[in-house]
Amino acid sequence: MHGVFHYDHYLLRRQVLALTGKFRIYSPSGQLLLYSEQKMFRLREDIRVYSDENLSQELLCIKARQILDFSAAYDVIDSLSGARVGVIRRKGLRSMVRDEWHLLDADEHPLAVMQEDDLKLALLRRFLLGVFLPQNYDILSNGQRLVDVRQRFNLFRYELDIDFSPDPDRRIDRRLGIAAGILLAAIEGRQDS
């Protein structure tokens, strides 16, 4: 596994004023670790994550299984080995009110659930306060929080803190958690536009 996936904390930034979604992921010290740019006019999501903005080394691929799928499933693939890291599946109807995603291992066995923090706050975000009430997600396994994915309040760009420190045993692969953060930012970007 590439060295950029050994940190406990990451900051994901999505550029807001761009024709395509541009994602930059930083280390705790502010060093750029990963870069991704969504392709325009894609019917089926295919997000490539690189080691730098020059696209010199592809590290991850996040690929939707179908063109249109309300409960979309995304395969997360380690581009260096070609091995599937896991699957991230959105729960379509549930996510209309409160976002919910299931994280599965490479063999599609359940690992964890990524859930928006609170139903009342989710409703306030969707119907009243929008960007003024940042989102917070927990990745839970058997009720235990393993990862905290927290949106920072910022009117000019979308920022997510991805904190793996509650998971010292590394039950959640950092590549899968980062892919989940990118999907959140990508889908939030489509909903905002």
C-alpha positions in Angstrom: 0.0 0.0 0.0 1.3 3.5 -0.9 2.6 5.6 2.0 0.0 8.3 1.6 -2.6 5.9 3.1 -0.9 5.7 6.5 -2.1 8.9 8.1 -4.8 9.2 10.7 -6.0 12.6 9.6 -6.8 14.0 6.2 -8.3 17.2 4.9 -10.3 17.0 1.7 -11.0 20.2 -0.3 -13.3 20.4 -3.3 -12.8 23.4 -5.5 -16.2 25.1 -5.8 -15.7 27.4 -8.8 -14.6 24.9 -11.4 -16.5 23.2 -14.3 -15.5 19.8 -13.0 -15.1 18.6 -9.4 -11.5 19.0 -8.3 -10.5 17.3 -5.1 -7.3 17.8 -3.1 -6.4 15.8 -0.1 -3.8 17.0 2.4 -1.8 15.5 5.3 -2.1 17.0 8.8 0.9 19.2 8.0 -0.8 20.6 4.9 1.2 18.6 2.3 -0.8 17.7 -0.8 -1.1 13.9 -0.8 -3.8 13.1 -3.4 -5.5 14.8 -6.3 -8.6 14.0 -8.3 -10.6 15.7 -11.0 -14.1 14.5 -12.1 -14.6 14.2 -15.8 -17.4 16.2 -17.3 -20.5 14.7 -18.8 -19.9 11.2 -17.4 -23.0 9.0 -17.2 -21.2 6.5 -15.0 -19.0 7.8 -12.3 -15.3 6.9 -12.7 -13.1 8.9 -10.4 -9.4 8.5 -10.6 -7.2 9.6 -7.6 -3.6 10.5 -8.3 -0.5 11.3 -6.2 -0.2 14.8 -7.5 -1.8 17.4 -9.8 0.3 16.3 -12.7 -1.5 13.0 -12.7 1.8 11.2 -12.6 0.7 8.2 -10.6 -2.8 6.8 -10.3 -3.4 5.4 -6.8 -7.2 4.7 -6.6 -10.1 4.2 -8.9 -13.7 4.7 -7.7 -16.1 3.3 -10.2 -19.9 3.1 -10.3 -21.3 -0.2 -11.3 -24.2 1.1 -13.3 -25.1 4.3 -15.2 -28.2 5.3 -13.2 -28.7 3.7 -9.9 -30.6 5.2 -7.0 -28.8 2.9 -4.6 -25.5 3.2 -6.3 -22.6 0.8 -5.6 -19.0 2.0 -6.2 -16.0 -0.3 -6.4 -12.9 1.1 -4.9 -9.8 -0.3 -6.6 -6.1 0.1 -5.6 -4.7 1.2 -9.0 -1.1 0.0 -8.2 -2.1 -3.6 -7.5 -5.4 -3.8 -9.4 -7.0 -5.3 -6.3 -10.4 -4.3 -5.1 -10.2 -2.6 -1.7 -13.9 -2.7 -1.1 -17.3 -1.4 -2.1 -19.3 1.7 -1.0 -23.0 1.4 -1.5 -25.5 4.2 -1.0 -28.8 3.6 0.6 -31.0 5.5 -1.9 -34.4 6.1 -0.1 -32.8 6.5 3.3 -30.3 9.0 1.9 -33.1 11.4 0.8 -33.7 12.3 4.4 -30.5 11.2 6.2 -27.4 10.1 4.2 -26.5 6.4 4.7 -23.7 4.4 3.0 -22.6 0.9 3.6 -18.9 0.1 3.4 -18.1 -3.5 2.4 -14.8 -5.4 2.2 -13.3 -6.7 -1.1 -15.6 -9.8 -0.8 -18.6 -7.6 -0.2 -19.0 -8.5 3.4 -20.3 -5.7 5.6 -17.6 -3.6 7.4 -19.3 -0.5 8.6 -22.1 2.0 8.0 -21.4 5.7 7.2 -24.3 7.7 8.5 -25.1 11.4 8.8 -24.9 12.4 12.4 -28.5 13.1 13.4 -32.0 13.0 11.7 -33.1 16.4 13.0 -29.9 18.1 11.8 -30.1 16.3 8.5 -33.7 17.6 7.9 -32.5 21.2 8.9 -29.7 20.9 6.4 -31.9 19.8 3.6 -34.9 22.2 4.1 -33.7 25.3 6.0 -30.1 25.9 6.7 -28.2 24.2 3.8 -24.5 25.2 3.7 -24.8 27.1 7.0 -25.1 23.8 8.9 -22.0 21.7 8.0 -22.5 17.9 7.7 -21.0 15.4 10.0 -20.8 11.6 9.3 -19.7 8.8 11.5 -18.4 5.5 10.1 -19.7 2.9 12.6 -19.1 -0.8 13.1 -21.3 -2.6 15.6 -22.2 0.8 17.0 -18.6 1.8 17.6 -17.4 5.0 15.8 -14.3 4.2 13.8 -14.0 7.3 11.6 -15.3 10.9 11.9 -16.0 12.7 8.6 -16.8 16.3 9.4 -17.5 19.1 7.0 -15.9 22.5 7.9 -18.0 25.6 7.6 -16.7 27.5 4.6 -18.8 29.5 2.1 -16.1 29.4 -0.6 -15.1 25.8 -0.8 -16.2 22.4 0.5 -13.9 20.9 3.1 -14.0 17.6 5.0 -11.9 16.5 7.9 -11.5 12.7 7.8 -10.3 11.5 11.1 -9.3 7.8 11.5 -7.9 8.2 15.0 -10.8 6.4 16.7 -9.7 3.3 14.8 -6.1 2.5 16.0 -6.6 -1.2 14.9 -7.2 0.0 11.3 -10.4 -2.0 10.9 -11.4 0.5 8.1 -8.9 0.7 5.2 -7.8 4.3 4.8 -8.3 4.0 1.0 -11.9 3.0 1.6 -12.5 5.9 4.0 -10.9 8.4 1.7 -12.9 7.1 -1.3 -16.1 7.6 0.9 -15.1 11.2 1.6 -14.5 11.9 -2.2 -17.9 10.4 -3.0 -19.6 12.6 -0.3 -17.9 15.7 -1.8 -18.7 14.7 -5.4 -22.4 14.0 -4.6 -22.7 17.1 -2.5 -21.2 19.1 -5.4 -23.8 17.8 -7.8 -26.6 18.5 -5.3 -25.3 22.1 -4.8 -25.1 22.9 -8.5 
